Structures are given as C-alpha cells and as structure tokens.
Amino acid sequence: MGTIIDYLEWRGDIPFSAVEFNEIDALILCQITYLNFDGLLSDANFSNQIPISELAEKFKNSPDFETRADTGLLINEETSKVLELAGKSERFKDVLITGYMSIIDLSKEEQFAAATYIIQPKLNYVVYRGTDDTIVGFKEDFNLAIMDEVPAQKDAIQYLELAASSLKGIFYVGGHSKGGNLAIYASAMVRPETKKRVSLIYNMDGPGFSDKRLTSQEFYEIIPRIRSFYPHFSIVGMIFNHAGAYSVVESEQTGIMQHDPFSWHLCGKSFVLLNDFDEASSFFNKVLNKWILSLSKEQVSQFIETLYNILEATDARTNSEIETNILKNSFKIFKAWMDTPADIRDAVENTVRQLYKIAHRQLPSPQEWFEKNTKRGLHKVKENVAKMQKLQKSQEAQMSSGKAAGKSAGKAAGKSSGKAGAGASGLKSAGKASGLKSGSKIKKANGKLSEK
C-alpha cells in the first residue's frame, strides 16, 4: 500500500495517453493547489498557460521559496515535494496550469483560491483550494452553518463560469476539504449550458450541505456525477448532509489527522477502500450534527463570533502564528475571554454544555455495549473457525494428491530401475573419457541456484 508520494514515484512514468485520469491524479492536483503561486502565475488569466514542469522550476527557484513551501500548521509540509515530483514525471510534466486565483478578504470573511489544469486537449480539471492556514478561512468554514451562501461559494460559481467561457471541452471539478464543498456547490449552481460540460465532480473529504440545498433541483441534476472520498475516521467530511456515490478510504493516521491526503492508502490507480466508517467517527459526527441542528442560527452565530473575536485578539492571521507564540497568545486568548460580556460567556458555555448532553445521550448503555461487542466477538470467532476449516481442507487435499503422486512415482521407478542401472555405467565411462568433473559441476549449479 502506498501514498500519493509513492504513486508519483511508481507510476509517474505512465502518461495519460496510456492510463486515463483517475481519482489519485485528482487528489494530487488538489494538494498542489494548496501552494502559494502568487506572482508566479497570472491572476485569473486563462490565456496564460504553463506546464507543471515549468511551474515546479519557478516555484523551487523563487527567492522566497522557504516562505512559499511553508504551508502552515495544518497543510502537510511535503506538499512542495508533490509539485516537484509531478513536474519531473512523465505523467504530469506537460499538464498545463492556468486561471490561478487567490483571495483573502478579511472584511468579507473570505478565503478562496482556485486553479485549472488542462490534462489533455479538451479535458480540463478545475480545482478549488480547501481551508488553508488562515484564521479567516476557518471563520468562513463556520459560516457555512449559518449562511445560505458564503463568499467563497459565490466566487466558485463565477470562477467555473469564467473557466468554461475561456476553455474548450469537458470539465472535471474537484477539491479537498472546503474545496470539495465548493466543487459540488459551483457545479450545481452554474448556468445549465455550463453544467452540461461538467462530467465528474471529485469531493475529497469536504463538508456537506443543508437538506434544503441537497433536495433542490440544481443539486439533484449533478448527484450522479459526484464522487466523494472520505477517510474512515472522517470529521470534516461528515459535517452536514451529503448525496451521491461515496467511498471510505483507509488511512495510516488516527482521528482528525486522517483529513491529511498524505495519509490515504492507495494501490495502483485506486484508493484502498473499506466497508464503512470507523465506529468512533460515526458517533462523533452524529453528535456534532445533532448539536448543530439543535441550535438556532442566532446561537450558532453568537458562538462563532465569540470564538473568532477571541482569536482576533492575538493579532495573528494564521494558525501557525498562534502556535509560534503559544504562551503569549494563550494569555491574550484568556484575557479576551474574561473581557467578553458575562451574558455572552454564559450563552457560549450553555452551547458547549448542550454538546456534552447530546454526546452523553448518544452513548450506549453498559448492557447495549456488552451485547454489541459480544455479538461482534462471536462473529469474529466464527470467521476464524471458518478460515481454519478451509485451511485444513486445503492441506488434506494437498496431502491426498501427494500420496497419489508418490504411488505413481514408485511404480514408474520400479519399471525403469533396470534401465537406469545399465545407463549409469555408460555415463560413468563417458565422464572419464571427456575429463568432466561432475561434482564441481553440481556445486556451480547449486551456487547459481542459491544466488537466485
């Protein structure tokens, strides 16, 4: 089992003309889109198209490479290596990147970025960046719970329309984390003529939508085209509701860290899939979604605003900046919390207590837990017994066939013993005549065998 790095090293020599674009390729380009290409690519210019090989060189040789390669606290630091390997690979080196756009707007509480990859002539892949290291990016994620349309979703629609008007052919649309949400949203909400050109939508562990959105005609039309992938302990991807086909991917990480695409297992050109989500993941997301639904919009809004204002008191713009001065920022956070009006503090604490109560109610009783785990244990025992019985039958069959073969060989050996004895003296005299040393010959042969 490998990861996206292994994929680039093992299968990077296979061009798209030999093996078509797949889910692993989609995830790799999602990860590359987390990198900061400001100043290296023309902003939202679809007439300017450069191959990934050239972009990788420009990125590596940029004077601020160290800053660009630092993707922050939550985005894997190996992301720049993915770009480097892709740029050197036969598979990705000639893929064209165009239409790069990045927006950070504190006043609108928006974090948005996108790029388009021309995989082959008339095959384009629009990728939306997920939540980056910025605090405003997380604020916008929270706003998904209270706003009908966040600024990034609005810009995602406009971006896809611009890409469709600038490029020929069909479109795949995708993204990781919030980027997956934007990919589905934009594909659903664009004009009908643009929607017809969207062939596939890749959602890599992105949060969902309200029931109102999912049951709308716009969303209903694109459901067959959605391909969602979630790690088996998904948290981000299980927020709100989803529709369309989905797969559960095996991850080598635990808990929330499974959100990192570098931890997702793959084999060949496909992910390693599991039958269902982790039980703890299902429990967590059931509790979280019930909690969100139990709150009014006013309660959610107050909760989000309070947390955001407390983080703003640190003067940090990114999560990394908070971590760098953790002691100093912890004091600022505590002070900001104590300076928050008492009635708001009480409301936030009540909101958190409500989460605890819901979690407590969802926990199984001791009897339910015992019965469930007893059944699971018995099922496992039955599985193991069945495997042992199957193995035993296989061994018995091999032994029976071995005995039959032995009897046949014995009869054949008896018949040929006379002939073999006569032939042996002939071989011996032939060996002396030619000067061959049969013993050394056997040793050499055995030497070759052992080397294998």
C-alpha positions in Angstrom: 0.0 0.0 0.0 1.3 3.4 -1.0 0.6 7.1 -0.7 0.4 10.0 -3.2 4.2 10.3 -3.0 4.7 6.6 -3.8 2.2 7.0 -6.7 4.3 9.7 -8.3 7.5 7.7 -7.9 6.0 4.3 -9.0 3.5 5.4 -11.7 4.8 8.8 -12.7 6.3 7.4 -15.9 2.8 6.4 -17.2 1.3 9.1 -19.5 -2.4 9.9 -19.6 -2.5 8.6 -23.1 -1.7 5.1 -21.7 -3.8 5.2 -18.4 -6.6 7.8 -18.2 -7.0 10.4 -15.4 -8.2 8.8 -12.1 -9.1 9.6 -8.5 -5.4 9.6 -7.4 -4.5 12.1 -10.0 -7.4 14.2 -8.9 -6.2 14.2 -5.3 -2.6 15.1 -6.2 -3.7 18.2 -8.1 -6.0 19.1 -5.1 -2.9 19.0 -2.9 -0.7 21.0 -5.3 -3.4 23.8 -5.3 -2.7 24.4 -1.6 0.6 26.0 -2.6 1.1 29.8 -2.9 1.6 30.7 -6.6 1.0 34.4 -6.1 3.3 36.3 -8.5 4.3 33.1 -10.3 1.1 32.8 -12.3 -1.1 35.4 -13.9 -4.2 36.2 -11.8 -7.3 34.6 -13.3 -5.8 34.7 -16.8 -6.8 31.7 -18.8 -4.8 32.7 -21.9 -1.6 32.3 -19.9 -0.9 28.5 -19.7 2.3 27.0 -18.5 3.3 23.3 -17.9 3.6 21.9 -14.4 7.3 21.2 -15.1 7.9 24.9 -15.6 5.8 25.9 -12.6 7.8 23.5 -10.4 11.1 25.1 -11.5 9.8 28.6 -11.0 8.5 27.6 -7.5 11.7 26.0 -6.5 13.9 28.8 -7.7 11.8 31.7 -6.4 13.7 33.9 -3.9 11.0 33.3 -1.2 10.9 29.5 -1.7 11.1 28.8 2.0 8.1 31.0 2.7 6.1 29.5 -0.2 6.9 26.0 0.8 5.8 26.6 4.4 2.1 25.6 4.1 1.4 26.2 7.7 0.2 24.2 10.7 -2.5 22.1 9.1 -1.3 21.5 5.5 1.3 18.8 5.0 4.8 20.2 4.7 5.6 17.7 1.9 3.2 19.5 -0.5 6.0 21.3 -2.3 7.6 17.8 -2.9 4.4 16.7 -4.6 4.8 19.6 -7.0 8.5 18.8 -7.6 7.8 15.1 -8.3 4.9 15.9 -10.6 7.0 18.4 -12.5 9.6 15.7 -13.2 7.1 12.9 -14.0 6.1 11.9 -17.5 2.5 11.8 -16.3 2.2 15.4 -15.1 5.0 17.4 -16.6 3.1 18.6 -19.6 -0.2 19.2 -17.8 -0.9 23.0 -18.2 -2.0 25.1 -15.3 -4.0 28.3 -15.9 -6.5 30.7 -14.4 -4.9 30.8 -10.9 -6.8 33.0 -8.5 -6.3 33.6 -4.7 -8.4 35.9 -2.5 -8.1 36.7 1.2 -10.7 39.3 2.2 -10.9 39.9 6.0 -13.9 42.4 5.6 -15.9 39.7 3.7 -14.5 36.9 5.9 -13.4 35.1 2.7 -10.6 32.7 1.8 -10.8 31.5 -1.8 -8.3 30.0 -4.3 -8.6 28.0 -7.5 -6.6 26.8 -10.5 -7.4 25.0 -13.7 -5.4 22.1 -15.1 -5.6 21.2 -18.8 -4.9 17.4 -18.6 -5.3 16.8 -22.3 -6.8 18.8 -25.1 -10.5 19.4 -24.3 -10.1 17.8 -20.8 -9.9 20.4 -18.0 -9.9 20.0 -14.3 -11.0 22.9 -12.1 -9.6 22.6 -8.5 -10.7 24.7 -5.5 -8.4 25.1 -2.6 -9.6 23.9 0.8 -9.2 25.8 4.1 -5.6 27.0 4.4 -3.7 28.2 7.4 -5.5 31.5 7.7 -7.9 32.1 10.7 -10.4 33.8 8.4 -10.5 30.6 6.4 -11.8 28.8 9.4 -14.2 31.5 10.2 -15.7 31.1 6.7 -16.0 27.3 7.3 -18.1 28.0 10.4 -20.2 30.5 8.4 -21.3 27.5 6.3 -23.6 26.6 9.2 -25.4 30.0 9.3 -25.2 31.5 5.8 -27.1 30.4 2.7 -24.1 31.2 0.6 -20.6 32.1 1.8 -18.4 34.5 -0.3 -16.1 31.6 -1.4 -19.1 29.7 -2.8 -20.3 32.7 -4.8 -16.8 33.2 -6.2 -16.6 29.4 -7.0 -19.6 29.8 -9.3 -18.1 32.8 -11.1 -14.8 31.1 -11.5 -16.3 28.0 -13.1 -18.3 30.1 -15.5 -15.1 32.0 -16.4 -13.2 28.8 -17.0 -16.0 27.4 -19.2 -16.1 30.6 -21.3 -12.3 30.5 -21.7 -11.6 26.9 -22.4 -13.0 24.2 -24.8 -14.0 20.7 -23.9 -15.4 19.0 -20.8 -14.7 19.7 -17.2 -13.9 17.7 -14.1 -14.3 19.8 -10.9 -12.8 19.0 -7.5 -11.3 20.0 -4.3 -10.1 18.8 -0.9 -11.8 19.8 2.4 -13.8 23.1 1.8 -12.6 22.8 -1.8 -14.8 19.7 -2.2 -17.8 21.6 -0.9 -17.0 24.5 -3.4 -16.7 22.0 -6.3 -20.1 20.5 -5.7 -21.8 23.9 -5.0 -20.4 25.6 -8.1 -21.2 22.6 -10.4 -24.8 22.7 -9.1 -25.3 26.4 -9.3 -23.8 27.4 -12.7 -25.9 28.0 -15.8 -27.4 25.0 -17.5 -25.1 25.2 -20.5 -22.0 25.2 -18.2 -23.4 22.4 -16.1 -23.7 20.2 -19.2 -20.0 20.4 -19.6 -19.2 19.2 -16.1 -18.6 15.5 -16.4 -17.2 14.5 -12.9 -17.0 16.1 -9.5 -14.4 15.0 -7.0 -15.1 15.7 -3.4 -12.1 14.8 -1.2 -13.4 14.8 2.5 -15.4 18.1 2.0 -18.2 19.2 4.3 -21.8 18.8 3.1 -24.9 20.9 2.8 -28.2 21.6 4.4 -31.2 19.4 3.4 -32.7 22.4 1.7 -29.7 22.6 -0.7 -29.4 18.8 -1.3 -33.1 18.5 -2.2 -33.1 21.4 -4.7 -33.4 20.8 -8.4 -29.9 22.3 -9.0 -28.2 19.7 -6.8 -30.4 16.8 -7.9 -29.2 17.2 -11.5 -25.5 16.7 -10.6 -25.8 13.9 -8.0 -24.9 11.1 -10.4 -21.6 12.9 -11.3 -20.4 13.3 -7.7 -17.5 11.0 -6.5 -16.8 11.6 -2.8 -13.9 10.1 -0.9 -13.6 10.1 3.0 -11.1 8.6 5.3 -12.5 6.0 7.7 -12.3 8.5 10.6 -13.8 11.5 8.8 -14.8 14.5 10.8 -14.6 17.4 8.4 -16.3 15.5 5.6 -19.2 14.3 7.7 -20.4 17.7 8.8 -23.9 18.4 7.5 -25.5 16.2 4.8 -24.3 14.5 1.6 -25.6 13.0 -1.6 -24.1 10.9 -4.4 -21.7 8.0 -4.5 -19.0 7.8 -1.8 -16.1 5.6 -0.8 -14.4 5.1 2.5 -10.6 5.2 2.2 -8.1 3.5 4.5 -5.7 5.9 6.3 -2.5 5.3 8.2 -3.2 8.2 10.6 -5.6 8.5 13.5 -8.5 10.8 14.4 -8.6 14.3 12.7 -5.2 13.7 11.2 -6.8 11.4 8.7 -8.0 14.5 6.9 -4.5 14.8 5.5 -4.4 13.3 2.0 -0.8 12.1 2.5 -2.2 9.5 4.9 -4.6 7.9 2.5 -3.6 4.5 1.2 -3.7 3.6 -2.4 -2.9 0.6 -4.6 -2.2 1.1 -8.3 -4.5 3.7 -9.6 -7.2 3.4 -6.9 -7.6 4.1 -3.2 -7.6 1.2 -0.7 -11.3 1.1 0.3 -13.0 -0.1 3.5 -16.6 -1.2 4.0 -17.6 1.6 6.4 -16.6 4.4 8.6 -14.9 3.9 12.0 -17.5 3.5 14.7 -16.0 6.4 16.8 -16.2 8.6 13.7 -19.8 7.8 13.2 -20.5 8.5 16.8 -18.7 11.8 16.8 -20.3 13.1 13.6 -23.8 12.0 14.8 -23.3 14.0 17.9 -21.8 17.0 16.1 -24.6 17.2 13.5 -27.3 16.8 16.2 -25.7 19.6 18.2 -25.6 22.0 15.2 -29.2 21.2 14.3 -30.3 21.7 17.9 -29.1 25.3 18.0 -30.8 28.3 16.5 -29.0 30.4 13.9 -28.6 33.1 16.5 -26.9 30.7 18.9 -24.5 29.4 16.3 -23.7 32.9 15.1 -23.0 34.1 18.6 -20.8 31.0 19.3 -18.8 31.5 16.1 -18.4 35.3 16.5 -17.2 34.9 20.1 -14.6 32.4 19.2 -13.4 34.4 16.2 -13.2 37.6 18.3 -11.1 35.8 20.9 -8.7 34.5 18.2 -8.5 38.0 16.7 -7.3 39.4 20.0 -4.0 37.6 19.4 -3.4 39.8 16.2 -2.4 36.6 14.4 -3.6 36.0 10.9 -2.7 32.3 10.7 -2.8 29.3 13.0 0.9 29.0 12.7 1.4 32.5 14.1 -0.7 31.5 17.1 1.4 28.4 17.7 4.7 30.2 17.3 3.9 32.4 20.3 1.7 30.0 22.1 2.3 31.2 25.7 1.8 34.9 24.8 -1.2 34.1 22.7 -2.7 31.9 25.4 -2.7 34.8 27.8 -4.3 37.1 25.1 -7.0 34.4 24.5 -7.7 34.1 28.2 -7.9 37.9 28.7 -10.2 38.2 25.7 -12.5 35.6 27.1 -12.6 37.3 30.5 -13.3 40.6 28.8 -16.3 39.1 26.9 -19.6 40.3 28.5 -20.9 37.8 31.1 -24.2 37.2 29.3 -22.3 36.1 26.1 -19.9 33.9 28.1 -22.9 32.2 29.7 -24.5 31.7 26.3 -21.4 30.1 24.9 -20.9 27.9 27.9 -24.5 26.7 27.6 -23.9 25.9 24.0 -20.9 23.8 24.9 -22.9 22.1 27.7 -25.6 21.2 25.2 -23.0 19.4 23.1 -21.9 17.4 26.1 -25.5 16.5 26.9 -26.2 15.3 23.3 -22.9 13.2 23.4 -23.9 11.7 26.7 -27.4 10.7 25.4 -25.8 9.1 22.3 -23.6 6.8 24.4 -24.9 3.2 24.6 -25.9 1.8 27.9 -23.5 -0.7 29.5 -25.9 -3.5 28.6 -26.1 -2.3 24.9 -22.3 -2.0 24.7 -21.8 -5.5 26.1 -24.4 -7.1 23.8 -23.0 -5.4 20.8 -19.4 -6.3 21.5 -20.3 -9.9 22.4 -22.0 -10.3 19.1 -19.0 -8.8 17.3 -16.7 -11.1 19.2 -18.8 -14.2 18.3 -18.9 -13.2 14.7 -15.1 -12.8 14.7 -14.7 -16.3 16.3 -16.9 -17.8 13.6 -14.9 -16.1 10.9 -11.6 -17.5 12.3 -13.1 -21.0 12.7 -14.3 -20.9 9.1 -10.8 -19.8 7.9 -9.1 -22.7 9.9 -11.5 -25.3 8.5 -10.9 -24.0 5.0 -7.1 -24.2 5.5 -7.4 -27.7 7.0 -9.4 -29.0 4.0 -6.8 -27.4 1.7 -3.9 -29.2 3.5 -5.8 -32.5 3.5 -6.3 -32.2 -0.3 -2.6 -31.5 -0.8 -1.6 -34.5 1.3 -4.0 -36.8 -0.7 -2.7 -35.6 -4.0 0.9 -36.0 -2.7 0.3 -39.7 -1.7 -1.3 -40.4 -5.1 1.7 -38.9 -6.8 4.1 -40.9 -4.6 2.5 -44.2 -5.5 2.6 -43.4 -9.3 6.2 -42.4 -9.0 7.1 -45.6 -7.1 5.6 -47.8 -9.8 7.4 -45.8 -12.5 10.7 -46.0 -10.7 10.5 -49.8 -10.4 9.9 -50.3 -14.0 12.8 -48.1 -15.0 15.4 -49.2 -12.4 16.9 -51.8 -14.7 17.3 -49.3 -17.5 18.8 -46.7 -15.2 21.4 -49.2 -13.8 22.6 -50.1 -17.3 22.7 -46.5 -18.3 24.8 -45.5 -15.2 27.9 -47.4 -16.1 27.7 -45.9 -19.6 27.6 -42.4 -18.2 30.5 -43.1 -15.8 32.8 -44.3 -18.6 31.8 -41.3 -20.8 32.6 -39.0 -17.9 36.1 -40.4 -17.6 36.7 -40.2 -21.3 35.8 -36.5 -21.5 37.5 -35.4 -18.3 34.4 -33.9 -16.8 34.2 -33.4 -13.0 30.6 -33.9 -12.3 30.9 -32.9 -8.6 32.2 -29.4 -9.4 29.5 -29.0 -12.0 26.8 -29.7 -9.4 28.4 -27.2 -6.9 28.3 -24.5 -9.6 24.8 -25.2 -10.4 23.8 -25.1 -6.7 25.7 -21.8 -6.4 23.6 -20.3 -9.2 20.5 -21.6 -7.6 21.3 -20.2 -4.2 22.1 -16.8 -5.7 18.5 -16.8 -7.1 
